Amino acid sequence: MTTLSYLNEPGVLWNLKSRYTYDDIYTYTGSILIAINPFAPLPHLYGTHMMEQYNGVQLGELSPHVYAIADAAYRQMREEKKSQSILVCVVDFYDCCERGAGVRVVAST
């Protein structure tokens, strides 16, 4: 999504839907990770092999992933002594095209 010429609602929704059809459920907009629930197991995206791949790598060097966000936050907390917060929001993908579709905060640390 960082390559979109115009960051508007139709462009964002088209991008997310296109990625979703290929099980490419993560994307960045700046340093914000957007994840779409695939409603199916995707075991190739998780596990020790993926954690090791993202360990110590700068945010944005590899494909977007929740492990990249977690590693970046952990490194900044440990190395730069900066407090970190991770906010998780849930958007109903099927209702996101309707006006007034809400975002619900489900967890924050």
KOLLO-774155 format. One record per atom (N, C-alpha, C): residue number from 1; residue in one letter; atom name; x, y, z. Coordinates in nm, 4 decimals. Last residue first. Example, Ala and Ser with C-alpha at 12.3 -4.5 7.8 and 13.67 -1.06 7.14 Angstrom:
<atoms>
2, S, N, 1.2850, -0.2250, 0.7080
2, S, CA, 1.3670, -0.1060, 0.7140
2, S, C, 1.2900, 0.0030, 0.7870
1, A, N, 1.3190, -0.5690, 0.7800
1, A, CA, 1.2300, -0.4500, 0.7800
1, A, C, 1.3200, -0.3300, 0.7800
</atoms>
This chain:
<atoms>
109, T, N, -0.1342, -0.2655, 2.4384
109, T, CA, -0.0340, -0.2852, 2.5435
109, T, C, 0.0629, -0.1715, 2.5425
108, S, N, -0.4694, -0.3508, 2.3597
108, S, CA, -0.3580, -0.2574, 2.3502
108, S, C, -0.2644, -0.2830, 2.4653
107, A, N, -0.7406, -0.4837, 2.1776
107, A, CA, -0.6314, -0.5023, 2.2726
107, A, C, -0.5288, -0.3928, 2.2530
106, V, N, -0.9503, -0.3965, 2.0218
106, V, CA, -0.9669, -0.5189, 2.0991
106, V, C, -0.8558, -0.5419, 2.1993
105, V, N, -1.1370, -0.1405, 1.8966
105, V, CA, -1.0096, -0.1694, 1.9604
105, V, C, -1.0298, -0.2921, 2.0479
104, R, N, -1.3017, -0.1368, 1.5943
104, R, CA, -1.3169, -0.1708, 1.7340
104, R, C, -1.1790, -0.2053, 1.7899
103, V, N, -1.4401, 0.0707, 1.3604
103, V, CA, -1.3183, 0.0033, 1.4012
103, V, C, -1.3306, -0.0171, 1.5510
102, G, N, -1.7433, 0.0531, 1.1620
102, G, CA, -1.6597, 0.0951, 1.2736
102, G, C, -1.5332, 0.0129, 1.2891
101, A, N, -1.8894, 0.1985, 0.8854
101, A, CA, -1.8357, 0.0741, 0.9408
101, A, C, -1.7312, 0.1097, 1.0452
100, G, N, -1.9831, 0.4275, 0.7667
100, G, CA, -2.0024, 0.4157, 0.9106
100, G, C, -1.9535, 0.2843, 0.9684
99, R, N, -2.0682, 0.2786, 0.4617
99, R, CA, -2.0444, 0.4017, 0.5364
99, R, C, -2.0698, 0.3768, 0.6842
98, E, N, -1.9174, -0.0263, 0.3681
98, E, CA, -2.0365, 0.0477, 0.4064
98, E, C, -1.9975, 0.1727, 0.4831
97, C, N, -1.6869, -0.1607, 0.3359
97, C, CA, -1.7273, -0.0742, 0.2259
97, C, C, -1.8514, 0.0082, 0.2595
96, C, N, -1.6599, -0.3256, 0.5532
96, C, CA, -1.5740, -0.2075, 0.5466
96, C, C, -1.6119, -0.1136, 0.4325
95, D, N, -1.7869, -0.5606, 0.5918
95, D, CA, -1.8664, -0.4402, 0.6115
95, D, C, -1.7862, -0.3128, 0.5881
94, Y, N, -1.5919, -0.7482, 0.5540
94, Y, CA, -1.7064, -0.7533, 0.4658
94, Y, C, -1.7963, -0.6313, 0.4795
93, F, N, -1.4082, -0.6912, 0.7578
93, F, CA, -1.3699, -0.6732, 0.6180
93, F, C, -1.4907, -0.6675, 0.5262
92, D, N, -1.4373, -0.5272, 1.0425
92, D, CA, -1.5094, -0.6313, 0.9709
92, D, C, -1.4883, -0.6072, 0.8221
91, V, N, -1.1451, -0.4662, 1.2132
91, V, CA, -1.2411, -0.4097, 1.1185
91, V, C, -1.3074, -0.5272, 1.0488
90, V, N, -0.9831, -0.4192, 1.5148
90, V, CA, -1.0529, -0.5158, 1.4302
90, V, C, -1.1522, -0.4400, 1.3428
89, C, N, -0.6568, -0.3349, 1.6281
89, C, CA, -0.7945, -0.2966, 1.5953
89, C, C, -0.8541, -0.4027, 1.5053
88, V, N, -0.4095, -0.3025, 1.8622
88, V, CA, -0.4729, -0.3980, 1.7722
88, V, C, -0.6171, -0.3552, 1.7533
87, L, N, -0.1119, -0.1389, 1.9245
87, L, CA, -0.2568, -0.1266, 1.9241
87, L, C, -0.3134, -0.2229, 1.8208
86, I, N, 0.1569, -0.1289, 2.1292
86, I, CA, 0.1047, -0.1938, 2.0095
86, I, C, -0.0455, -0.1934, 2.0233
85, S, N, 0.4131, 0.0792, 2.2470
85, S, CA, 0.2723, 0.0394, 2.2524
85, S, C, 0.2368, -0.0259, 2.1201
84, Q, N, 0.7077, 0.1372, 2.4395
84, Q, CA, 0.6422, 0.0924, 2.3171
84, Q, C, 0.4971, 0.0588, 2.3451
83, S, N, 0.9687, 0.3532, 2.5469
83, S, CA, 0.8447, 0.2823, 2.5747
83, S, C, 0.7756, 0.2495, 2.4431
82, K, N, 1.3101, 0.3071, 2.4812
82, K, CA, 1.1876, 0.3792, 2.4467
82, K, C, 1.0672, 0.2927, 2.4814
81, K, N, 1.5765, 0.2231, 2.4908
81, K, CA, 1.5060, 0.2539, 2.6163
81, K, C, 1.3811, 0.3384, 2.5906
80, E, N, 1.7046, 0.1276, 2.2755
80, E, CA, 1.6903, 0.2729, 2.2820
80, E, C, 1.6159, 0.3200, 2.4067
79, E, N, 1.7088, -0.1517, 2.3245
79, E, CA, 1.8293, -0.0804, 2.2843
79, E, C, 1.8197, 0.0704, 2.3048
78, R, N, 1.4453, -0.2314, 2.4172
78, R, CA, 1.5690, -0.2789, 2.4794
78, R, C, 1.6895, -0.1882, 2.4499
77, M, N, 1.2619, -0.0921, 2.2565
77, M, CA, 1.2460, -0.0937, 2.4007
77, M, C, 1.3781, -0.1298, 2.4691
76, Q, N, 1.3526, -0.1491, 2.0011
76, Q, CA, 1.3522, -0.0103, 2.0478
76, Q, C, 1.3391, -0.0024, 2.1994
75, R, N, 1.3126, -0.4304, 2.0010
75, R, CA, 1.4477, -0.3745, 1.9885
75, R, C, 1.4530, -0.2302, 2.0368
74, Y, N, 1.0311, -0.4435, 2.0253
74, Y, CA, 1.1166, -0.5030, 2.1276
74, Y, C, 1.2572, -0.4435, 2.1232
73, A, N, 0.9490, -0.3186, 1.7882
73, A, CA, 0.9099, -0.2639, 1.9183
73, A, C, 1.0004, -0.3163, 2.0287
72, A, N, 1.0615, -0.4937, 1.5983
72, A, CA, 1.1001, -0.3520, 1.6007
72, A, C, 1.0661, -0.2892, 1.7354
71, D, N, 0.9253, -0.7331, 1.6598
71, D, CA, 1.0707, -0.7247, 1.6738
71, D, C, 1.1177, -0.5800, 1.6815
70, A, N, 0.6583, -0.6632, 1.6016
70, A, CA, 0.6961, -0.7069, 1.7361
70, A, C, 0.8462, -0.6934, 1.7584
69, I, N, 0.6781, -0.6056, 1.3273
69, I, CA, 0.6332, -0.5026, 1.4218
69, I, C, 0.6779, -0.5381, 1.5629
68, A, N, 0.7582, -0.8557, 1.2317
68, A, CA, 0.8427, -0.7384, 1.2076
68, A, C, 0.8070, -0.6268, 1.3052
67, Y, N, 0.5453, -1.0191, 1.2972
67, Y, CA, 0.6731, -1.0414, 1.3649
67, Y, C, 0.7678, -0.9231, 1.3444
66, V, N, 0.3506, -0.9373, 1.1201
66, V, CA, 0.3331, -0.9031, 1.2611
66, V, C, 0.4636, -0.9236, 1.3383
65, H, N, 0.4820, -0.8050, 0.8148
65, H, CA, 0.4474, -0.9188, 0.9012
65, H, C, 0.4346, -0.8706, 1.0439
64, P, N, 0.5793, -0.7236, 0.4830
64, P, CA, 0.5074, -0.6874, 0.6047
64, P, C, 0.4661, -0.8119, 0.6836
63, S, N, 0.9011, -0.8491, 0.3766
63, S, CA, 0.7562, -0.8340, 0.3567
63, S, C, 0.6891, -0.7970, 0.4883
62, L, N, 1.1874, -0.6598, 0.4908
62, L, CA, 1.1205, -0.7818, 0.4463
62, L, C, 0.9724, -0.7523, 0.4256
61, E, N, 1.2354, -0.3958, 0.5550
61, E, CA, 1.3320, -0.4672, 0.4710
61, E, C, 1.2750, -0.5971, 0.4151
60, G, N, 1.0472, -0.2928, 0.7298
60, G, CA, 1.0348, -0.2601, 0.5884
60, G, C, 1.1335, -0.3308, 0.4980
59, L, N, 1.2528, -0.2643, 1.0070
59, L, CA, 1.1147, -0.2609, 0.9601
59, L, C, 1.1118, -0.2153, 0.8139
58, Q, N, 1.5515, -0.4558, 1.0063
58, Q, CA, 1.4838, -0.3269, 1.0106
58, Q, C, 1.3442, -0.3368, 0.9504
57, V, N, 1.5930, -0.7546, 1.1907
57, V, CA, 1.5833, -0.6913, 1.0593
57, V, C, 1.5048, -0.5608, 1.0728
56, G, N, 1.5898, -0.9008, 1.4266
56, G, CA, 1.6986, -0.8058, 1.4042
56, G, C, 1.6953, -0.7325, 1.2711
55, N, N, 1.3982, -1.1545, 1.2965
55, N, CA, 1.4765, -1.1151, 1.4126
55, N, C, 1.5921, -1.0229, 1.3741
54, Y, N, 1.2701, -1.2601, 1.0793
54, Y, CA, 1.2463, -1.1187, 1.1093
54, Y, C, 1.3297, -1.0673, 1.2257
53, Q, N, 1.3536, -1.5275, 1.0808
53, Q, CA, 1.3722, -1.4482, 0.9599
53, Q, C, 1.3603, -1.2991, 0.9896
52, E, N, 1.2641, -1.6192, 1.3282
52, E, CA, 1.4082, -1.6057, 1.3047
52, E, C, 1.4360, -1.5176, 1.1832
51, M, N, 0.9892, -1.6264, 1.2773
51, M, CA, 1.0421, -1.5391, 1.3830
51, M, C, 1.1909, -1.5140, 1.3622
50, M, N, 0.9807, -1.8237, 1.0777
50, M, CA, 0.9456, -1.6857, 1.0441
50, M, C, 0.9963, -1.5883, 1.1500
49, H, N, 1.0611, -2.0504, 1.2214
49, H, CA, 1.1357, -2.0106, 1.1012
49, H, C, 1.1053, -1.8662, 1.0613
48, T, N, 0.8656, -2.0722, 1.4219
48, T, CA, 1.0021, -2.0330, 1.4568
48, T, C, 1.0804, -1.9848, 1.3353
47, G, N, 0.5544, -1.9393, 1.2922
47, G, CA, 0.6432, -2.0427, 1.3436
47, G, C, 0.7821, -1.9875, 1.3666
46, Y, N, 0.3664, -1.8436, 0.9972
46, Y, CA, 0.3979, -1.8401, 1.1392
46, Y, C, 0.4914, -1.9537, 1.1773
45, L, N, 0.2938, -1.8749, 0.7359
45, L, CA, 0.3234, -1.7390, 0.7822
45, L, C, 0.3732, -1.7325, 0.9257
44, H, N, 0.2229, -2.1345, 0.6872
44, H, CA, 0.3494, -2.0896, 0.6299
44, H, C, 0.3887, -1.9497, 0.6779
43, P, N, -0.0360, -2.1657, 0.7911
43, P, CA, 0.0791, -2.2070, 0.8723
43, P, C, 0.2139, -2.1611, 0.8165
42, L, N, -0.3040, -2.0286, 0.7950
42, L, CA, -0.1941, -2.0014, 0.7020
42, L, C, -0.0633, -2.0369, 0.7731
41, P, N, -0.6470, -2.1170, 0.8229
41, P, CA, -0.5095, -2.1308, 0.8720
41, P, C, -0.4089, -2.1009, 0.7607
40, A, N, -0.8868, -1.8574, 0.7661
40, A, CA, -0.8329, -1.9891, 0.7320
40, A, C, -0.6917, -1.9971, 0.7892
39, F, N, -0.9543, -1.5924, 0.7741
39, F, CA, -1.0578, -1.6907, 0.8065
39, F, C, -1.0164, -1.8308, 0.7643
38, P, N, -0.7702, -1.3929, 0.7471
38, P, CA, -0.7941, -1.4777, 0.6297
38, P, C, -0.9066, -1.5795, 0.6511
37, N, N, -0.7932, -1.0638, 0.8443
37, N, CA, -0.8188, -1.1994, 0.8909
37, N, C, -0.8509, -1.2876, 0.7706
36, I, N, -0.5381, -0.8496, 0.7524
36, I, CA, -0.6744, -0.8905, 0.7215
36, I, C, -0.6891, -1.0356, 0.7668
35, A, N, -0.3483, -0.5899, 0.8911
35, A, CA, -0.3650, -0.7343, 0.8732
35, A, C, -0.5117, -0.7642, 0.8495
34, I, N, -0.1212, -0.3364, 0.8599
34, I, CA, -0.2622, -0.3701, 0.8427
34, I, C, -0.2679, -0.5190, 0.8139
33, L, N, 0.1062, -0.1546, 1.0480
33, L, CA, 0.0782, -0.2830, 0.9839
33, L, C, -0.0723, -0.3030, 0.9778
32, I, N, 0.2651, 0.1494, 1.0061
32, I, CA, 0.1451, 0.0828, 1.0560
32, I, C, 0.1233, -0.0448, 0.9755
31, S, N, 0.4575, 0.3070, 0.9054
31, S, CA, 0.5013, 0.2072, 1.0034
31, S, C, 0.3830, 0.1339, 1.0654
30, G, N, 0.3051, 0.3277, 0.5929
30, G, CA, 0.4050, 0.3859, 0.6826
30, G, C, 0.4556, 0.2783, 0.7769
29, T, N, 0.1229, 0.0686, 0.5844
29, T, CA, 0.1036, 0.2063, 0.5426
29, T, C, 0.1897, 0.2862, 0.6395
28, Y, N, 0.1791, -0.2679, 0.4852
28, Y, CA, 0.2144, -0.1499, 0.5633
28, Y, C, 0.1537, -0.0252, 0.5008
27, T, N, 0.0048, -0.5803, 0.5142
27, T, CA, 0.0576, -0.4703, 0.4346
27, T, C, 0.0898, -0.3540, 0.5281
26, Y, N, -0.0907, -0.9230, 0.5106
26, Y, CA, -0.0248, -0.8106, 0.5775
26, Y, C, 0.0185, -0.7053, 0.4767
25, I, N, -0.1924, -1.1312, 0.3584
25, I, CA, -0.2811, -1.0641, 0.4533
25, I, C, -0.2195, -0.9450, 0.5250
24, D, N, -0.2166, -1.2774, 0.0970
24, D, CA, -0.1131, -1.1812, 0.1356
24, D, C, -0.1798, -1.0853, 0.2342
23, D, N, -0.3928, -1.4470, -0.0246
23, D, CA, -0.3500, -1.4786, 0.1119
23, D, C, -0.2311, -1.3937, 0.1557
22, Y, N, -0.4903, -1.3348, -0.2520
22, Y, CA, -0.3678, -1.4140, -0.2651
22, Y, C, -0.3102, -1.4545, -0.1285
21, T, N, -0.7036, -1.1837, -0.1719
21, T, CA, -0.7317, -1.2949, -0.2628
21, T, C, -0.6103, -1.3857, -0.2810
20, Y, N, -0.5763, -0.9812, -0.0244
20, Y, CA, -0.6528, -1.0849, 0.0457
20, Y, C, -0.6769, -1.2057, -0.0443
19, R, N, -0.4829, -0.8088, -0.2199
19, R, CA, -0.3868, -0.8844, -0.1394
19, R, C, -0.4546, -1.0027, -0.0710
18, S, N, -0.7293, -0.7079, -0.3113
18, S, CA, -0.6373, -0.7758, -0.4030
18, S, C, -0.5385, -0.8626, -0.3262
17, K, N, -0.8289, -0.5846, -0.0797
17, K, CA, -0.9012, -0.6966, -0.1394
17, K, C, -0.8107, -0.7761, -0.2330
16, L, N, -0.6366, -0.3818, -0.0430
16, L, CA, -0.6560, -0.4847, 0.0593
16, L, C, -0.7273, -0.6070, 0.0023
15, N, N, -0.6732, -0.2310, -0.2809
15, N, CA, -0.5439, -0.2903, -0.2478
15, N, C, -0.5596, -0.4044, -0.1474
14, W, N, -0.9400, -0.1491, -0.2539
14, W, CA, -0.8998, -0.2309, -0.3687
14, W, C, -0.7691, -0.3035, -0.3385
13, L, N, -0.9176, 0.0073, -0.0201
13, L, CA, -1.0025, -0.1116, -0.0211
13, L, C, -0.9674, -0.2045, -0.1365
12, V, N, -0.7450, 0.2115, -0.1129
12, V, CA, -0.7058, 0.1264, -0.0003
12, V, C, -0.7864, -0.0029, -0.0015
11, G, N, -0.9011, 0.3255, -0.3180
11, G, CA, -0.7692, 0.2689, -0.3458
11, G, C, -0.7228, 0.1737, -0.2374
10, P, N, -1.1317, 0.4170, -0.1792
10, P, CA, -1.1425, 0.3139, -0.2837
10, P, C, -1.0083, 0.2475, -0.3152
9, E, N, -1.0026, 0.6046, 0.0139
9, E, CA, -1.0774, 0.4856, 0.0542
9, E, C, -1.0899, 0.3813, -0.0567
8, N, N, -0.6647, 0.6946, -0.0811
8, N, CA, -0.8053, 0.7257, -0.0581
8, N, C, -0.8795, 0.5950, -0.0320
7, L, N, -0.3797, 0.7847, -0.1530
7, L, CA, -0.4277, 0.7078, -0.0389
7, L, C, -0.5698, 0.7526, -0.0071
6, Y, N, -0.2460, 0.7519, -0.4653
6, Y, CA, -0.3412, 0.8282, -0.3858
6, Y, C, -0.3931, 0.7385, -0.2741
5, S, N, -0.0507, 0.5670, -0.5404
5, S, CA, -0.0344, 0.7079, -0.5742
5, S, C, -0.1224, 0.7966, -0.4874
4, L, N, 0.0845, 0.3117, -0.3382
4, L, CA, -0.0353, 0.3731, -0.3961
4, L, C, -0.0103, 0.5211, -0.4233
3, T, N, 0.2950, 0.1988, -0.2071
3, T, CA, 0.3192, 0.2418, -0.3455
3, T, C, 0.1958, 0.3031, -0.4110
2, T, N, 0.2119, 0.1109, 0.0355
2, T, CA, 0.3000, 0.2276, 0.0357
2, T, C, 0.3284, 0.2779, -0.1048
1, M, N, 0.0814, -0.1180, 0.0000
1, M, CA, 0.0000, 0.0000, 0.0000
1, M, C, 0.0868, 0.1258, 0.0000
</atoms>
